[in-house]
Amino acid sequence: MAERLALRLLQLGAIAVVVAVSTRHIFDLERFLVPKELALHATALFGALFAWHAIRRLTLTRIDKLLLGYLLLGAVSALFATNRWLGLRAFAVSVSAVLILWIARGLSEAGMGRAVGNGLALAVVAAAVTSLLQAYGVYTHLFALNRAPGGTLGNRNFVAHVAAFGLPLVVLAAIRAKRFLLVSCGVAIVFAALILTRSRAAWLASAAMLLIFFVAILISAPLRRDGQTWRRIVALALFAAGGVAAALLIPNALHWRSDNPYLESVKGVADYEKGSGHGRLIQYRNSLFMALRHPLFGVGPGNWPVEYPRHVKAGDRSLDPSDPGMTFNPWPSSDWMAFLAERGIAATVLFALALLGVFVAAFHRLRAAVDAEQGLLAATLLATLAAAGVAGMFDAVLLLALPSLIIFGAIGALWPTPSLVERQAPSPVVLVLIAITAIATYRSTAQIIAMEIFATHTDRASIERAARIDPSNYSVQMRLARRGNRKQRCEHALIARSLYPLAEAARDVSLGCR
């Protein structure tokens, strides 16, 4: 019963992390990111408690040890970070992701892997549906107006990434479904959202995913000879084509500047000589320099926006000219650049080796598959990892809550059970991760409460209460730094400056303060 409750929590958590949004527009991306992090942490926390015995039955593999080493280095890095609040926040996402992997894997070994995969696939379709609703004119405060069609994810690129690495899960659910036509509509929906987002990184990831999936089918003899699988794949290709055609032909409410926006995006997929592509190369170079200057532990999880202005010249495209000393985005345009710069070379290598280990294990299972079902699971995992890896080269993916839940949940549900038992996962390690996730759940809740107070009150007493609840909120500290007597202003000005030491606004309000 406890494990079935854990399954339901994981399924509901996957949907919750898609739809969780704050309507307080003053916080821009944070109103999407923080509620989704809360949903991720709560799912990991309560899912792990209910799946405790399933997790304890797991074998501790070399891949698990690599992930634990990655987490340990990330914890040390967070302790030395300039902004420890951001360090804890980013580190907690990684901890919850590993717990999600163990929960999904424990449930899979208990015979619930198919239900876990179907729940994740449904979450992917739900994200695509919210994107299409916005694309075709539905207005709600749950959507961001300036990054359409981002739906409840707040950014069209985020939706595109989920569509790219989540599509194999939807295809898997359709191939195995009894109600094939109904589930296949999800494939059309995801493809339509993928086209309408115009995300070049996601299109590249999708191309890699489709190539890997097709090659995997050819490699696996049982899968290659299975007539039903081929018939359903052909039917799914027709559904996908229908989704693409609908996206291109049905008039939508999106206002692109180009007369042929989709053709323009196709032409610009590999263009890195100008525009955003050239800006990425500059940012990657500067982020690598950051990593080389801090090779052991990096600048701290989540601290890329804090330290990046220190390592670049004025006029860098990643800097916000309207707010000197701050970056446009809270992360670089690449997971791997973020891991290198924030957590150091060693942690990045451990994490990459862990994912590579899962990929290799899935490939071996593909080659050794005794039936089409085993081959299909391995092919799905290979395609998911390929899409996530490619998308993460050009945008933030594994740094975020929703992709972390979907990808690590998929790894846990599809990862082949090791034949060599090394030893069971030690209880103290699991308890420590659960405790960190509990702290992260509390912190995310506090952030949301502080955001609500800040957005709905203007009196100083209320804003000070928000600052006590969430001392890490830079906007709250800056508002208090500009109001009240000198002593009151200086107290919060110094806190704001400690959060972002290079921000000129924080330095200006803290002049003369000690």
N, C-alpha and C positions, 0 to 999 in steps of 0.2 A: 504493500500500500504506500509506504514512504517513497519508494522509487517511482511509482506511478504519479504521485504528487509532484515529485521532482521533474518528471517528464512534462506534466501540465504547466509547471512553472516555467520551464525552459521554452515551451511553445508559446505561452502567453507573453513571456519576456521578450521573445523575438518580435512579436507584434507591437508590444509596448515601446520598445526602443525605436520602432519606426514612427509611431504616432505621437510620442512624448514631445511636447512643445510648450513653451511659455508664450503668451500673447503680448508680452511687454516688449514692444518694438524698439525701445530705447537701447536695448542690449544687443541688437543686431544678431550676429552669429551665436552669441552666448545663449540666447533664448532657445536655440536648437540644441547646442552642444551639451549644456549642463543637464537638462532633463533626460537626455538620452544616456548620459553617463550614469545618472541616478538609476535609470531602468536597467542598465548593464550591471551595475554593482548589486542592486537588489536581487536581480535574477541569479547572479553568481553566489551571493550570500545565502539566500534561502534555498536555492537549488542544491548547493553543497551540503547544507544541513540535512535536507531530506534524502540526498543521495550519498550520505556519509558511508554507509556500508558498501555501496557500489564502488565508491572511490577507493575504499580501503582494500577491496578485492583486486584492484588494478596492480599490474606489475610495473615496477619502476624501471623504465627502459633507458637506454643511452640518450634518446631524444628528450625524455623527461629531465634527465640530468643536465643536458645542455640548456633547456629552458630555465631550470632552477638556477644555473650559473648565470644566465642572462638576467634573471630577476635580482640575484644577489648583487651583481655589478651595478644594476640600475638603482638599487636601494642606496648603495654607497654614493653613487653619482648624485642622487637626490639630496643626500645629506650635505654635500659640498656645493650645491647649487646656489647661485645668487638669490634667486627667488624660490625658497623651499616650498612655498604653497603650490606653485606651478609644478615643482618637482614631484611632490606627493600626488598631485592630480594626474599627471601623465604616467607616473609609475603605477598608480592604482589601476589604470585602464589595462596595463599589461598583466597585473596580478589577476584581475577579474577574467581576462581572456584565457589565461592558463587554467583557472578554475572551471571556466565554461568547457574547455577542452576535456578536462578530467570528468566533469559531469556527463557530457555527451558520450564519452568513451565508456564510462561505467554503465550508462543506460544501454549503450549499444551491445556491450557484452552480456547484458541482462535480457537481450532479445528485443530491445525497443529502438534500435538504430533506424529502422524505416520510419517510425513515427517522428523521431527527432528530425530526420531529413525532410519529411513532409512539412513539419512546422517551420523550418528554416525557408523552404521553398515558398510557403505561403507568405512569409514576411517579405521576401523579395518581390513577389507579385504585388503585395500591399503598397510597398514603396513606389513601384512603377505606377500603380493606380493613382496615388496622390499626385504624382508628376503629371499624368495625363489630364487629371481634373483641372489642374492649374493651366496646362497648355490649351485646354479648350474652354477657358473663360470662367471657371468657377473661382469666386473670390471668397476668401476667408482669412481671418487674422492668423490662422495657423500656417499660412504660406508667407514666404518672403517675396516682396514685389520686385526687388532689384536683381534677383538671381534665378528668374523663372527659366524653365519649369522645375524648380527644386522640390515642390510639394512640401511635405512635412519634414523633409531633410534640410530645407533651407538653401540649397545650392544645387544647381543642375548637374554639376560635376559629381557631387556625392551620389545623386540618383544614378548617373551613368555608371559609376564604379560598381555600385551594388548590382546593377543590371548585368554588368560584364562578368563579375566573379560569381554572381548568384544564378546565372542562367543554367549552368550545368546541373544545379540542384533541381531547377524547375523541369528541365528535360528528363532527369532521372525520375522525378515524380510522375511525369506524363507517361514515360515508357512502362512504368510498373503499375499504372493506375487501372482500376476496373472501369472507371468512367473516363475513358480516354479523351473523348471530345471535350468534355468540360474542363479537364485539367490542361489540355492542349491550348485552350484559350489563354492560359497564363503565359505560354511561350509567345503568343502574338502580342500580348500586352507588354511584356518585357522588351521585346524587339522594338515595338513602337516607341516606348519611352527612351530606349537607347538611341534611336535615330533623332528624336526631337531634342534631346539634350545637346547635341552637337559637340560632345566631348571627344576630342581627338585622342586623349590618353585612353579613354574607355573603348574607343573604336580599335585602337591598337591591341588593347588587352583582349577584346572580343575576337579579333583575328587570331591571336595566339591561342586563345581558348578553343576555338573551333578547329584549328589545325591539330592541336594536341588531342582533342577528343576524337577526331576522325582517324588519326594515325593510331591511337590506342585501340580503336575498334578493329583496325586491320591487323594489329599485332596479336591480339587475343584470338586464338583459334576458336574457342567456344562461342565467343561473341561474334566473330566474323561469319560463322556458319549458322547463326541463329536467325531464321527467317522472320520471326515476329519482330525482333528488334529492328531489322532493316526496314520492314514495312512501316513500323511506327516512326522511325527516323525520317523516312520519306514524307510521311504525313505531317510530321512536325516541321519539316522544311517548308511545306506548303503553308502551314499556319504562320511560320516566321515571315515568309514572303508576303502574306496577307497583312501582317502587322506593319511591315515596312511600307507597303503600298498605301495603307490607310494613313500612316504618319505623313507621307509625302503628298497625298492627294486631298485629304480632308482639310478644309480651311481651319486654321487655329487662331488663337488670340495672342500668339507670340509676335513681337515686333523686332525682327532682326534688321540690322542696318543694310545688309546686302540684299540684292535682288535675287541671288541664288545662294542662300546661306549654306545649304547642305553640300552643294558642289564645291563651294569655297572651302568648307571644312575638310572635305576629302583631299583637295589639292594641297592644303596646308598641314596635313598630317605629319610629314617629315621635314617641314620647313623650320630650320633653326638658325637662319641667317638674319631674320628680322622678327619683330613682334614679340609675342609671349615666349616663343621658342628660344629666341636669342636671349631674352631676359632670364630664362631658366638656366641657360649655360653659365651666365655670369653668376647667378645665385649659387649654382652647384660649385663653381670654382671657389667662391668665397666661403661656402660652407665646408668644403674640404680643407681650406686653410684653417678654419676654426678647429676642425678635427685634428689636424696636425699639430696645432698649438696646444691642444688638450687631449693627447692621444690615449691616456689611461682611462679616465672616467668622463671625458667630454665636459660640456658646460652645464650638464644637468638635464634630466628629462623635462620637457616642456619649456626649457629656457632658451631655445633658439631665438625667439623674438626679443628677449632681454639682452642677449650678448651680440647678436648679429650687427647692430649699428656700430659696435666698437671695432669691428673688423673690416669695415667698408668705407669708401669715400662718399662724400655728400653727392647726392644725385643718383645713387644706386636705385634701380627700379623697384627693389623690394621695400624701400623705405617710403613712408607716408609723408609727402611734402606738407600736408596740412597739419601734421602733428610730428614735428622734428624729433628724431631720436626714437621713433616707434616704427614698426614694420606694418605693412598693409595686412598681412595674415599672421596668425599665431604659430605658423609652422612653415618650413620650406616646401617647395613644390616637389617633394619626393620623400617617401618613407625612409629610403636608405640614406639620403643625405641627412635627414633628421636623426636617425639612429647613430650615424657616425659622429655628427657634431655634438649631439646631446649626451649620448651614453658611452662614447668612446669606441675605439677600434675593437677591443677584445669583446665587449658585449655584442657588438654588431656581428662579429664573426660567429660567436656562439649561437645567436639567433638565426643567422643564415644557415649554419650547419644543421640546426634543428629542423628548419623547413626543408632543407635539402634531404635530410634523413627520411622525413615523411614521404617526400617525392620518390626517393629511391625505393622505399618499402612498398609504395603503391605500384611502382613499375614492376618490382619482383612479383607482386601479387597478380598483376596483369598477365605476366608471362606464365605464371603457374596456375592460373584460374582453371578450375575443373568444370565450371559451368558458366553460362552467360551472365548470371546474377553476380558472381564474383568479379568477372571482367568488367561489368557495367559499373560496379562500385569503384573499382580501381580507376577506370577511365574518368569517372566524375571527379574523383579526388585530384587526379593529375590535371584535369582541365581547370578546376577551381584554383589550385595553387599557381598554375601558369598565369591565369588572368589576374590574380591578386598580385603576383610578383611584377608583372608588366605594368599594371596600373600604378603600383607603388613606386615605380621608377619615375613617374611624371607628376604624381599628385600625392596628397595625404590620404592614406587608406587605413593601414593598421594602426595609425595614431588615433583613430576615431572609434567611438563606442559601437555603432551599428556594424561596420565592417568587422570589428574584432569579434563580436558575438557570432556573426554569420560564418566567418572563415574558420575560427577556432571551433565553433560548434560543428561545422562540416568535417573538419579534420577528426574530431572525436567520434563522430557518427560513422565515418567511412574508413578510418585508419585501420589497417589489418592488425588483428590481435597478434602480438609477438609469440613466436613459438618457443623462444628461450626465456624462461622465467628467471629474472635476476633476483629481485626481492620486492616485497610489497612496499607501497608508498608509506613512509613513516608518518604516524599520526601527528607528531609535533610539527612537521612541515606543513601538512594540510591545515592544522589549526592556526598556524601563523598566517597563512594566506587568507583563511576565513576571517581572522581578526583584522587584517589589513583591509579586506573588502568591507567589513562592518564599519571601520573608520571612514572609508571612502563613501559609503552610503550616507553616513551622518553628515560628512562634509558637503556632499552634493545637495542634500536636503537643506543644509544651512545656506548654501549659495542661492538656492531658489527662493528661500524665505527672504534673504537680504535683497535680492533683485525685486521681489514683490513690494517690499517696504519702500525701497528707493524709487520705484516707478509710481507709487500711489501716494507718497507723502512728500511734503516740502519743508516741514518744520525741522529744526536742527535736532531736537530730541529724538525724532523718529530716525533720521539719517544716522545719528550716533548709535542708535540701537542696531541698525543694519550693519554698521561698521564693527560692532562688538560680535554680532552673529557671524559675519564673514569678513575678517580683517584683510583678506587677500583681494577684495574687490577694489581695483584701482579707481574706478569711476566714483565710488562712494567716498574713498579717501580724498580724492581731488575736490569733490564738492565741499567737503568739510574743511579742506585746506584753504578755501576761498571765502569762508564765512566765519563770523565770530571774532572774539578778541585775539590778540597776537598769540597768547599761550595756547588757546584752542586751535588756532590755525596751524601753528608750528607742530603741534603733536601729530596731526594727520598729514601735514606736508612731508615730514620726515619719514612717515610710514610709506607714503606714496613714492617717495624717492628711493626707499629701500626696495620697493617692488620692481621699479624700472629706473635704475640709476642713470641711464643715458637719455631719458625723456626730458626734453627741454622744458616742458610745462611743469614737470615735477621739480626740476631744479630751480625754476623761476619762483615758484610759490614757497620754496624752502630757503631762499636767500635770507641770511641773517639768523636763521634758526639753528639751534644747537641741541 
